Amino acid sequence: MGWNAWIRQGHRWLSIAFTVTVVANFVAMALGEPPAWVVYSPLPLLFLLLFSGLYMFFLPYVARRSRQAEGA
C-alpha cells in the first residue's frame, strides 16, 4: 500500500475515532458536568483530520503542477 493510501485509510479511521469521542462528549454532558479531558479529547483527532484532509485536498493540484512541469 502506497503513502497516499495510508493517509486515506488513516483519515477514515481518525474520522471514526473523532465521531466516537464527540458522541461520548455529548453523553458525558447529558450526565452532568464532564471532566476537562472528556471535553477536549476530540481536539487532537480534529487537528489530525485537518492535516490529513488538507493533504488529500491539495494532492491533485500538486500532482497536476508536477506533471505540467515535467511536460514543459
C-alpha positions in Angstrom: 0.0 0.0 0.0 1.4 3.4 -1.0 1.8 6.5 1.0 -1.4 8.1 -0.2 -3.4 5.0 0.6 -2.1 5.1 4.2 -3.1 8.7 4.5 -6.6 8.0 3.2 -7.0 4.9 5.4 -5.7 6.8 8.4 -8.1 9.7 7.7 -11.0 7.2 7.6 -10.1 5.7 11.0 -9.4 9.1 12.5 -12.9 10.2 11.5 -14.4 7.2 13.2 -12.5 7.8 16.4 -13.4 11.5 16.2 -17.1 10.7 15.9 -16.9 8.3 18.9 -15.2 11.0 21.1 -17.8 13.6 20.1 -20.7 11.2 20.9 -19.0 10.3 24.2 -18.7 14.1 24.9 -22.4 14.6 24.4 -23.2 11.6 26.6 -20.9 12.9 29.3 -22.6 16.4 29.1 -26.0 14.8 29.4 -25.0 13.1 32.6 -23.6 16.2 34.3 -20.5 18.4 34.2 -17.9 16.4 32.3 -14.2 16.5 33.2 -12.0 18.7 31.1 -10.2 15.7 29.5 -13.5 14.5 28.1 -14.4 17.9 26.7 -11.0 18.4 25.0 -10.5 14.8 23.9 -11.8 15.3 20.3 -9.4 18.2 19.6 -6.2 16.2 18.8 -8.2 14.0 16.4 -9.7 17.1 14.9 -6.2 18.5 14.2 -5.0 15.3 12.7 -8.1 15.2 10.5 -7.4 18.8 9.4 -3.9 18.0 8.3 -4.7 14.7 6.5 -7.7 16.3 4.9 -5.7 19.3 3.7 -3.1 16.9 2.3 -5.7 15.0 0.4 -7.3 18.2 -0.8 -4.1 19.7 -2.3 -2.7 16.4 -3.6 -4.4 16.6 -7.1 -3.3 20.2 -7.5 0.3 19.4 -6.7 0.3 16.3 -8.9 -1.1 18.3 -11.8 1.5 21.0 -11.3 4.4 18.5 -11.3 3.0 16.8 -14.4 2.9 20.1 -16.2 6.5 20.9 -15.1 7.7 17.5 -16.4 6.0 18.0 -19.7 7.3 21.6 -20.3 
